[in-house]
Amino acid sequence: MPSLAERWQSIREKMVGEPLPAEDVAAGWALGMFVGCAIPFGLQLIISVPLAMMMRVSKVGATLGTLITNPVTIFFIYPAQTYLVNRLLFGGSLTYKRLIEVEWTWQAVRKLGAETMASFFLGGIFLAVVMTPITYIAVKKLVIAKRKHSLKLESEECR
């Protein structure tokens, strides 16, 4: 089983190796991040990949960017985004403890009511608005730096 460092290295290589401008790679990742935050788990790839194809940005990035929410992280991210928005907009009738105990299936969230659903979706949009530009800037810088480094190594090898 590959280590976390090996997985990260593999992802970086896929990012840099795509034959797209750095802006398009970053836009694909930002799109994936937006969809991963704003759209409920399970529907994300159905939305992110076709959008990436239409926008002609990185499909790899759009796919991997959605992984901010996955079967492990949804049990932390979904309660946090729901709790935060519920506290800010609705006066905080939901407790974080109660939200942590939710199964985070459509049926379970629907049973919590309209206030919870609104808090969940608004929280996702809030998270998406914050994370999308951060992702774009970070990925673009990473791709440009890695490509410059690769070109430098190639030119040194040619000497």
C-alpha positions as CSV (number, residue, x, y, z in Angstrom):
1,M,0.0,0.0,0.0
2,P,1.5,3.3,-1.0
3,S,2.3,5.9,1.7
4,L,0.6,9.3,1.9
5,A,3.8,10.9,0.5
6,E,3.9,8.5,-2.4
7,R,0.2,9.3,-3.2
8,W,0.8,13.0,-3.0
9,Q,3.8,12.6,-5.4
10,S,1.6,10.7,-7.8
11,I,-1.0,13.4,-7.7
12,R,1.6,16.1,-8.3
13,E,3.0,14.2,-11.3
14,K,-0.5,13.9,-12.8
15,M,-1.1,17.7,-12.3
16,V,2.2,18.7,-13.9
17,G,2.1,16.1,-16.6
18,E,-1.2,17.2,-18.1
19,P,-0.7,18.8,-21.5
20,L,-2.7,21.9,-20.5
21,P,-1.6,25.4,-19.5
22,A,-1.1,25.8,-15.8
23,E,-4.3,28.0,-15.7
24,D,-6.4,25.2,-17.1
25,V,-5.0,22.7,-14.7
26,A,-5.7,25.0,-11.8
27,A,-9.2,25.8,-13.1
28,G,-10.0,22.1,-13.2
29,W,-8.9,21.6,-9.7
30,A,-10.8,24.7,-8.5
31,L,-13.9,23.4,-10.3
32,G,-13.5,20.1,-8.6
33,M,-13.1,21.8,-5.2
34,F,-16.2,24.0,-5.8
35,V,-18.3,21.0,-6.8
36,G,-16.8,18.9,-4.0
37,C,-17.9,21.5,-1.4
38,A,-21.2,22.7,-2.8
39,I,-22.7,19.5,-4.2
40,P,-23.5,16.5,-1.9
41,F,-21.3,13.5,-2.0
42,G,-22.3,11.0,-4.6
43,L,-23.4,13.6,-7.3
44,Q,-20.0,15.3,-7.6
45,L,-18.4,13.4,-10.5
46,I,-21.6,13.5,-12.5
47,I,-21.4,17.2,-12.4
48,S,-17.7,18.0,-12.3
49,V,-16.4,15.9,-15.2
50,P,-18.9,17.1,-17.8
51,L,-18.4,20.7,-16.6
52,A,-14.6,20.3,-17.0
53,M,-15.1,18.9,-20.5
54,M,-17.4,21.8,-21.5
55,M,-14.9,24.3,-20.0
56,R,-11.9,22.5,-21.5
57,V,-10.1,22.4,-18.2
58,S,-8.4,19.5,-16.4
59,K,-10.7,16.5,-16.0
60,V,-8.1,14.9,-13.7
61,G,-8.2,18.0,-11.5
62,A,-12.0,18.2,-11.6
63,T,-12.1,14.6,-10.5
64,L,-9.5,14.8,-7.8
65,G,-10.6,18.2,-6.5
66,T,-14.0,16.7,-5.5
67,L,-12.2,14.4,-3.1
68,I,-12.3,17.1,-0.4
69,T,-15.5,15.3,0.5
70,N,-15.1,11.6,0.6
71,P,-16.4,8.8,2.8
72,V,-13.9,9.7,5.6
73,T,-14.1,13.6,5.5
74,I,-17.8,14.0,5.2
75,F,-18.2,13.0,8.9
76,F,-16.1,16.1,9.8
77,I,-16.8,18.6,7.0
78,Y,-20.6,18.2,6.7
79,P,-21.3,18.7,10.5
80,A,-18.9,21.6,10.6
81,Q,-20.4,23.5,7.6
82,T,-23.9,22.8,8.8
83,Y,-23.2,23.9,12.4
84,L,-21.4,27.1,11.4
85,V,-24.1,28.3,9.0
86,N,-26.8,27.3,11.4
87,R,-25.2,29.4,14.2
88,L,-24.7,32.4,11.9
89,L,-28.0,32.5,10.1
90,F,-30.5,30.6,12.2
91,G,-29.4,31.3,15.7
92,G,-27.9,27.9,16.4
93,S,-30.8,25.5,17.1
94,L,-28.6,22.6,16.1
95,T,-25.9,21.3,18.3
96,Y,-22.6,20.1,16.9
97,K,-22.9,16.9,19.0
98,R,-26.2,16.1,17.3
99,L,-24.7,16.8,13.8
100,I,-21.7,14.6,14.5
101,E,-24.1,11.7,15.2
102,V,-26.0,12.1,12.0
103,E,-25.4,9.3,9.4
104,W,-25.2,11.9,6.6
105,T,-27.5,10.1,4.2
106,W,-30.3,12.0,2.4
107,Q,-32.9,10.3,4.6
108,A,-31.1,11.2,7.9
109,V,-30.5,14.8,6.9
110,R,-34.1,15.3,5.6
111,K,-35.4,14.0,9.0
112,L,-33.6,16.9,10.7
113,G,-35.7,19.3,8.8
114,A,-35.6,22.3,6.4
115,E,-33.4,24.4,8.7
116,T,-30.7,21.7,8.6
117,M,-31.0,21.2,4.9
118,A,-30.7,25.0,4.3
119,S,-27.7,25.1,6.7
120,F,-26.1,22.2,5.0
121,F,-26.4,23.6,1.5
122,L,-25.5,27.2,2.4
123,G,-22.5,25.9,4.4
124,G,-21.3,24.0,1.4
125,I,-21.6,27.1,-0.8
126,F,-19.7,29.1,1.8
127,L,-17.0,26.5,2.0
128,A,-16.8,26.4,-1.8
129,V,-16.5,30.2,-2.1
130,V,-13.6,30.1,0.4
131,M,-11.8,27.0,-0.9
132,T,-12.1,27.5,-4.7
133,P,-9.8,30.6,-5.1
134,I,-7.3,29.1,-2.6
135,T,-7.2,25.9,-4.7
136,Y,-6.8,27.7,-8.0
137,I,-3.9,29.9,-6.7
138,A,-2.1,27.0,-4.9
139,V,-2.4,24.5,-7.8
140,K,-1.3,27.1,-10.4
141,K,1.7,28.1,-8.3
142,L,2.6,24.4,-7.8
143,V,2.3,23.5,-11.5
144,I,4.3,26.5,-12.6
145,A,7.1,25.8,-10.0
146,K,7.2,22.1,-10.8
147,R,7.3,22.7,-14.6
148,K,10.1,25.3,-14.2
149,H,12.0,22.8,-12.0
150,S,11.6,20.1,-14.6
151,L,12.7,22.3,-17.4
152,K,15.8,23.3,-15.4
153,L,16.7,19.7,-14.8
154,E,16.2,18.9,-18.5
155,S,18.4,21.7,-19.6
156,E,21.1,20.6,-17.1
157,E,21.0,17.1,-18.5
158,C,21.4,18.3,-22.1
159,R,24.7,20.0,-21.2
